[in-house]
Amino acid sequence: MPVEGFSVDISKAVGHVFPIEKVTCNRRDFLLYALSVGVKEDELRYLFEDDRNFGPLPTYPLVLSLKGNSSDITVFTERIVSGGQIPGMPAYDFNKIVHGEQSLEVINVWPVEGGDFNIKQTCTGVYDKGSGMVIETTYDIYGEKNNLHYARLVSKSFVRGYGGWNGPKGPKAMTYNPPKRVPDAIETFSTAPNQALLYRLSGDYNFLHADVELAPKVGFPKPILHGLCSYGACGHAVIKHFTKNDRSLFKYIEGRFASPVFPGETVEIYMWKVEGPDNKTDAIIFAAKVKERDVLVINNGYALLHKSISDSKL
């Protein structure tokens, strides 16, 4: 049931720019992230800093808003409100938040050495879905020293029970239906029982992914895997199979979180190469499911890749 009396002042909430958030990362962070999203020992370009092709996975920036500029453990509930409350929006229960959709656009290739960065966070939408509301937040990441724009992330969170206040419904989402043919590539991500405990070391210390007593209280039999862990595995699968692991060709990715993964389950990632929006770009439609339960966990997946010079000449 919708929360009685809850209402959002859209004129104050949408367009609100939060204070600049300073974040930092280094090569050690890149190694840990790659391990946590399932990269194996035969892909040393992501796991060994002295590999001649070493560099971070393109999806690494997704962890930075929660990681912040600390190398220590952070408090999840403090990190998600580090920039303050959204004006015009009454307080709501953070335990009702579900990560709905995520996109990442690479504007400039992430620096191999890492460094210090500034995140500009903007509330770009609040939508009334009846049974809850969707909060859309855009994160623009810039180099602190060079002010180079590296990435744009758009996150859509669904807050259960906080709808029904006659707010805007939001734009119709794009739908990416897989072609009715065999996938062009399939990648298997065999998660370990401690996968969530490993992934959380990259910065998302939400207790839901570790606390065996909390999980049943919020509707899960045990701690669940971070959605962005499976998402990162999808991004890795795309560049592995369609760019020969050339991270400079990765341009964009988006996807919708459909169901949780439990650590220890097998995630199968299905990918189809389709026509891109222009002659310089290839598109990949992807979906991920848990093999043991035959449950879709990420759908409406869509990635864009720059064509290599040799491909562009064909």
JOHUPE-V552501 format. One record per run of one state. SS is the DSSP state (H for helix, E for strand, C for the rest). FROM is the first residue (numbers start at 1). TO is the last residue. If there is no record, write none. Layout:
ss = <SS/SS>
from = <FROM/FROM>
to = <TO/TO>
//
This chain:
ss = <C/E/C/H/C/E/C/E/C/H/C/H/C/H/C/E/C/H/E/C/E/C/E/C/E/C/E/C/H/C/H/C/H/C/E/C/H/C/H/E/C/E/C/E/C/E/C/E/C/H/C>
from = <1/8/9/10/14/17/18/21/26/27/37/58/68/76/80/89/90/94/97/107/115/129/132/144/149/161/185/191/195/203/207/210/212/218/224/225/227/243/247/250/258/262/263/266/275/281/291/295/307/309/313>
to = <7/8/9/13/16/17/20/25/26/36/57/67/75/79/88/89/93/96/106/114/128/131/143/148/160/184/190/194/202/206/209/211/217/223/224/226/242/246/249/257/261/262/265/274/280/290/294/306/308/312/314>
//
